[in-house]
Amino acid sequence: MPANSNRSALLRRGLAVAAALPLLALAACSYGSEAKDDTSEKEKVAAGSEKIDGLDSVKIGYFGNLTHATALVGRHEGLFQKELGATKAEYTTFNAGPSEIEALNSGSIDIGWIGPSPAINGYTKSNGKSLRIIGGSASGGVKLVVNPKKIKSLKDVKGKKIATPQLGNTQDVAFLNWIAEQGWKVDADSGKGDVSVIRTDNKITPDAYKSGSIDGAWVPEPTASKLVAEGGKVLLDESTLWPDKKFVITNIIVSQSFLKEHPKVVEAVLKGSVATNKWIGANPDKAKTAANAQLKVDSGKELPAEVLDPAWKSIQITNDPLAATLNTEAAHAVKAGLLEKPNLNGIYDLTLLDKVLSAAGESSVDDAGLGAK
């Protein structure tokens, strides 16, 4: 079997195992756990409202993580439910991309907020039949944080132990690509080479840092800010490596069957997303508080100010799916030998988003030539 096939097979096995592990997670929630039934007044169906297309409910998935701020804030403030009328928004929280893709494929959820790598993997594994990306949600929020006593400059990363969340996930691919650009060599599968890439569950990365078993980590927020709170130093913000300092970290996906059968419901959720993002922009402090409050409902924990404040500042909320950067991230995974060259044609369907944006007086977004025909 060719080397790339071996690596792709290993990656698939790694992702299957990782389905039980957190990806961009704040706390250990159960696999595909239903968010706690602490429905606020804002989430309740308004009296006299009507169901969209007669549909009783729409099942929405997201991670209990700040990079999924649109979902957190939109739920907490009832902005999705407002657009859905009497069609009830039912929520499920996830720890890992593979488990959310599995839920989408099985019909356990209809729409979800998710990172680029699991969206790419879910689309390619189904031969382009499982999902569409229908909108953007967040950019940025990923940093290389190091022990300043051991690493004082970027060149000092060579020979050190640096954590990423999991084999082949979005941050792992980004770090492997950065390593290659330094002219250093690392075996992508084992993580061994000029830098030791240690795949580490985000929720235990701070403890691994405190114990000295890793020298730093290329991680998303709020893990990056948790490391800084433990004395770490931000050596590199990934946004500086991208044009305009923007790259996709969270998208909105939908089951293709649900999109075909219930486009008006999907449009309503997108209206809620666009309205939420506008509200976040106009009320950043209230939005930060709302996101943290929803995190507490979902996981039983809220973030302390020393972690919440810097983490929130580093995340850009956006309606734009930043399609060109998803294509680049896929190319980085191929370059690292973790993914066979994917056919991403048709992964986007931004028709409804553009309709919603136009009605809101905002500009349309680009699918980088990867839109559904």
C-alpha positions in Angstrom: 0.0 0.0 0.0 1.4 3.5 -0.9 2.7 5.6 2.0 0.0 8.2 1.5 -2.7 5.5 1.8 -1.1 4.2 5.0 -1.1 7.7 6.4 -4.6 8.3 5.4 -5.7 5.0 6.9 -3.9 5.9 10.2 -5.5 9.3 10.2 -9.0 7.8 9.8 -8.3 5.4 12.7 -7.0 8.3 14.7 -10.1 10.4 14.0 -12.3 7.4 14.9 -10.6 7.1 18.3 -10.6 10.8 18.7 -14.4 10.9 18.5 -14.6 10.4 22.2 -12.0 13.1 22.9 -12.5 16.9 23.0 -11.8 19.0 20.0 -11.7 22.6 20.9 -13.5 21.7 24.1 -13.8 23.5 27.4 -15.0 20.7 29.6 -15.7 17.0 29.5 -19.3 16.7 28.3 -20.8 13.4 27.3 -20.6 12.3 23.7 -23.3 14.1 21.8 -24.8 15.2 25.0 -28.1 17.1 25.1 -27.5 20.5 26.5 -29.0 20.8 30.0 -32.7 21.7 30.1 -32.2 25.1 31.6 -34.3 26.8 29.0 -34.3 30.6 29.6 -37.3 32.8 28.9 -35.6 34.1 25.8 -35.4 30.5 24.4 -39.1 29.8 24.8 -41.4 29.7 21.8 -43.4 33.0 21.6 -47.1 32.8 22.1 -49.0 32.9 18.8 -46.0 32.0 16.7 -46.3 29.4 13.9 -44.2 26.5 12.8 -42.1 26.8 9.7 -43.3 24.4 7.1 -45.2 22.6 9.9 -41.9 21.3 11.3 -41.9 20.7 15.1 -38.2 21.1 15.7 -34.8 21.6 14.3 -31.8 19.9 15.9 -28.7 22.1 16.3 -25.2 21.0 17.4 -22.3 23.0 18.6 -19.2 22.7 20.9 -19.1 24.3 24.3 -16.3 26.5 23.2 -15.7 30.2 22.6 -14.9 29.6 18.9 -18.6 28.6 18.7 -19.7 32.0 20.2 -22.4 32.5 17.6 -24.2 29.3 18.7 -23.6 30.1 22.4 -24.8 33.6 22.3 -27.6 33.0 19.8 -29.0 30.3 22.0 -28.6 32.2 25.2 -30.3 35.3 23.8 -33.1 33.4 22.0 -32.1 34.8 18.7 -32.4 31.5 16.8 -35.8 30.7 18.4 -37.0 34.2 17.5 -36.5 33.4 13.8 -37.9 29.9 14.1 -41.3 30.8 15.5 -43.0 27.7 16.9 -40.4 25.3 15.3 -38.5 24.5 18.4 -34.7 24.8 18.4 -33.3 21.7 20.2 -29.6 21.7 21.0 -26.9 19.1 21.5 -23.3 19.8 22.5 -20.3 18.0 21.3 -16.6 17.6 22.3 -15.2 16.4 18.9 -15.8 17.0 15.2 -16.0 13.3 14.3 -18.9 12.7 16.7 -20.8 15.7 15.4 -20.4 14.5 11.8 -21.6 11.1 12.9 -24.7 12.7 14.5 -25.3 14.7 11.3 -25.1 11.6 9.2 -27.4 9.7 11.5 -30.0 12.5 11.7 -29.4 13.1 15.4 -28.7 16.8 14.4 -29.7 18.7 11.3 -27.4 21.8 11.5 -24.1 22.3 13.3 -21.3 24.6 14.1 -18.0 22.8 13.4 -14.3 23.3 12.5 -12.9 23.0 9.0 -11.0 19.7 9.3 -14.0 17.6 10.4 -16.2 19.3 7.7 -13.6 18.4 5.0 -13.3 14.9 6.3 -17.1 14.4 6.6 -17.6 15.7 3.1 -14.9 13.6 1.4 -15.6 10.4 3.3 -19.2 10.6 2.0 -18.1 11.3 -1.5 -19.7 14.7 -1.3 -23.1 13.5 -0.2 -23.4 14.2 3.6 -23.2 17.9 4.2 -22.9 21.4 2.9 -21.2 24.4 4.5 -23.8 27.1 4.5 -22.2 29.9 6.5 -19.2 31.2 8.5 -19.0 31.8 12.2 -15.5 32.6 13.5 -11.9 33.3 12.5 -8.7 33.2 14.5 -8.3 32.3 18.1 -5.3 29.9 17.6 -1.9 30.5 19.2 1.5 28.9 19.8 2.0 29.3 23.5 5.4 28.3 25.0 7.4 28.1 28.2 9.4 31.3 28.1 12.2 29.7 30.2 12.8 27.1 27.5 11.7 28.8 24.3 12.6 32.5 23.7 12.3 32.7 19.9 10.7 30.8 17.1 14.0 29.0 16.2 14.0 27.6 19.8 11.0 25.5 19.0 13.2 23.1 17.2 14.0 20.1 19.5 11.1 20.9 21.8 7.9 19.1 22.7 4.8 20.9 21.4 1.3 19.8 21.9 -1.6 19.9 19.4 -5.2 18.8 20.1 -5.2 15.6 18.0 -3.8 13.9 14.9 -5.0 15.6 11.8 -7.2 18.2 13.5 -7.1 21.8 12.3 -4.4 23.0 14.6 -2.3 19.8 14.1 -2.3 20.4 10.3 -1.4 24.1 10.8 1.5 23.3 13.1 2.9 20.6 10.8 2.7 23.1 7.9 4.5 25.7 9.9 7.2 23.2 10.8 7.7 22.3 7.2 8.0 26.0 6.3 10.9 26.3 8.8 12.7 23.6 6.9 12.4 21.1 9.7 11.3 17.5 9.3 8.7 15.7 11.3 6.9 12.4 10.6 3.3 13.4 10.5 1.9 10.1 11.8 4.2 9.7 14.8 5.0 13.3 15.5 8.7 12.5 15.8 11.4 14.6 14.2 13.1 18.0 14.6 10.1 18.9 16.8 8.2 16.4 18.9 4.5 16.9 18.2 2.6 15.6 21.1 -1.1 15.0 20.5 -2.8 16.0 23.7 -6.4 16.4 24.7 -7.1 20.1 25.2 -8.6 19.7 28.6 -5.4 18.2 30.0 -2.9 20.4 28.0 -2.6 23.0 30.8 -1.7 20.2 33.3 0.8 18.8 30.9 2.3 22.2 30.6 2.5 22.7 34.4 4.1 19.3 34.8 6.8 20.1 32.2 5.9 17.2 29.9 5.4 19.6 27.1 7.2 22.8 26.3 4.4 24.6 24.6 1.2 24.0 22.5 -0.3 25.1 19.2 -3.9 25.4 20.4 -7.2 27.2 20.1 -8.9 29.4 22.6 -9.5 29.2 25.5 -6.8 26.6 25.9 -4.2 29.2 24.8 -5.2 31.7 27.4 -5.3 29.0 30.0 -1.7 28.3 29.3 -0.9 32.0 29.5 -2.6 32.2 32.9 -0.2 29.4 33.9 2.8 31.5 32.9 3.1 30.7 29.2 3.9 33.2 26.6 2.3 33.7 23.2 5.1 33.2 20.7 3.0 33.2 17.6 -0.6 34.1 16.7 -1.7 31.9 13.7 -3.7 34.8 12.3 -0.4 36.5 11.4 0.3 33.7 8.9 -2.9 34.4 6.9 -3.8 37.1 4.4 -5.8 39.8 6.2 -5.1 37.8 9.4 -8.3 35.8 8.7 -8.7 32.0 8.5 -11.7 29.8 9.2 -12.0 28.2 12.6 -15.7 27.6 12.7 -18.3 27.0 10.0 -22.0 26.2 9.9 -22.9 22.9 8.2 -26.2 21.2 7.4 -27.3 17.8 6.3 -27.9 17.8 2.6 -31.2 16.0 3.0 -32.4 18.5 5.6 -31.4 21.4 3.4 -33.4 19.9 0.5 -36.4 19.1 2.5 -36.6 22.2 4.8 -34.8 25.2 3.2 -37.1 27.7 5.0 -36.0 26.3 8.4 -32.3 26.5 7.3 -32.9 30.0 6.2 -34.4 30.9 9.6 -31.4 29.5 11.4 -29.1 31.5 9.2 -31.2 34.6 9.9 -30.6 33.9 13.6 -26.9 33.5 13.0 -26.6 36.7 11.1 -28.7 38.6 13.7 -26.5 37.1 16.5 -23.3 38.1 14.8 -24.7 41.6 14.4 -25.7 41.7 18.1 -22.3 40.4 19.2 -20.6 43.2 17.2 -22.8 45.9 18.7 -22.7 44.5 22.3 -19.2 42.8 22.7 -19.2 42.9 26.5 -22.8 41.6 26.8 -22.1 39.0 24.2 -19.0 37.8 26.1 -21.1 37.5 29.3 -23.8 35.6 27.4 -21.4 33.2 25.9 -19.8 32.5 29.3 -23.3 32.1 30.9 -24.2 29.5 28.2 -21.0 27.7 28.8 -21.9 27.4 32.5 -25.3 25.9 31.5 -23.8 23.4 29.1 -20.8 22.3 31.2 -21.4 23.5 34.7 -18.3 25.7 34.5 -17.6 29.3 33.4 -14.3 30.8 32.4 -12.5 33.1 34.8 -11.9 36.6 33.6 -8.2 36.1 33.1 -8.9 33.4 30.6 -12.2 34.7 29.1 -11.1 38.3 28.3 -8.0 37.6 26.2 -9.6 34.6 24.6 -12.6 36.6 23.5 -10.5 39.3 22.0 -8.6 37.0 19.8 -11.7 35.5 18.1 -13.3 37.3 15.1 -17.0 36.7 14.6 -17.9 36.6 10.9 -20.7 35.5 8.5 -18.1 34.8 5.8 -17.0 31.1 5.7 -13.6 32.3 4.4 -13.8 29.5 1.8 -10.4 30.2 0.2 -8.7 29.5 3.6 -10.6 26.2 4.0 -9.2 25.1 0.6 -5.7 26.1 1.8 -6.1 24.2 5.0 -7.0 21.1 3.0 -3.9 21.6 0.8 -1.8 21.8 4.0 -3.2 18.4 5.2 -2.3 16.9 1.8 1.2 18.4 1.9 1.7 16.8 5.4 0.6 13.4 4.0 -2.4 13.3 6.3 -5.0 13.5 3.6 -5.3 12.4 0.0 -6.1 15.2 -2.3 -9.8 15.9 -1.7 -12.5 16.9 -4.2 -14.2 19.8 -2.4 -16.3 20.9 -5.3 -19.8 21.4 -4.0 -18.9 21.6 -0.3 -20.5 25.1 -0.1 -24.0 26.2 -0.7 -24.2 29.9 0.3 -27.4 30.6 -1.6 -29.5 31.0 1.5 -26.8 32.9 3.4 -26.5 35.4 0.5 -30.3 35.8 0.5 -30.2 36.6 4.3 -27.3 38.9 4.0 -28.9 40.8 1.1 -32.1 41.3 3.1 -30.0 42.6 6.0 -28.3 45.1 3.7 -24.9 43.3 3.8 -22.5 42.1 1.1 -22.6 38.6 -0.3 -19.8 36.1 0.5 -17.6 34.0 -1.8 -17.4 30.2 -2.1 -13.9 30.2 -3.8 -15.4 28.3 -6.7 -16.4 25.4 -4.4 -20.1 26.0 -4.4 -22.8 23.4 -5.2 -23.9 23.6 -8.9 
